[in-house]
């Protein structure tokens, strides 16, 4: 599957109220199956792909249930150094926090140490206290914030 077809497929995928969770998973599973190797993609192509996936997330209900097919797909694109993914993940959560993006952030936090760890945990706190996010999203972020604080205290 070429990058243009892949981007088009992601951009054209719309979720409606009648759609079942498994249908969303199947969609992203099918894309991943047809996309056999990301390694030949250029940095620009990977950025376009990550941008499209975050744009998809932005167009959905912020309280949409997490979808692990989507999550594993977006995490796999730039997984050697996360040079593209990490800044986009932070920016997205600062501007559009959703349950899925917060879960992505928490998963990423689990790999961090030092200043970067503190910066990301602080972002969880910011989301949990920011009225620009829905109550559910704020509570979701607060649960992960408390989990990360407890985890730091126990190490």
C-alpha positions, 0 to 999 in steps of 0.5 A: 500500500502506498503512502497516498492511498494510506493517507486517503484511507485514514482521512476518509474514515468516519465514525458514526454513532451506529458503528461498533468498536470492533469495526474501528479496530478492523479498519486499523488492523486492515491498514496495518496488515496491508502496510507491510513495512514502514521502514522505507518511508521517508521522515516526511512520509512518517510525519504525514502519516502521524499527522493524519492519525492525530487529525483522525483522533481530533475529528472524533468525540474526545471521549471515544473509547480507546482503540488499541488497533489505532494505538498500536498503529500510531506507536509503531510508525516512529518507534525507533526514536519517536522524533516525530511522534513525541512532539506531536503527542505533546502538542496534541494533548496540550490542544485537544486532549482525548481519552485516546491521546491521554492513554498514548501519553501515559504509555509514553510516560512509562518509557521516560525518566528525569526532566521529560518524565516530569514534563509529561506528568505535569501535562497530565495534571494540566489536562486534569485541571483545564476546563477546556476539556470535558469532565470525563477527559479531565477525570481520565487524565487525573487517574493517570496523573495520580498513577504516575505520582504514586509510581514515582513515590514508590521508586 
